[in-house]
């Protein structure tokens, strides 16, 4: 439980570094597949959250 709390606390500063890949993926999908703006926002949000949790987990366990 303590590891999970530590990882979640570490995600807050990681958001600054994780928003860029989400924005790039959203822009790419919008240009390539002509997705709607609402779908683009969902892709950006999900990508940012997944990337942030992955980065925080790697930093915690390595």
PyMOL commands that set and color helices and strands:
alter all, ss='L'
color gray80, all
select helices_A, chain A and resi 2-33+37-61
alter helices_A, ss='H'
color red, helices_A
deselect
rebuild
show_as cartoon
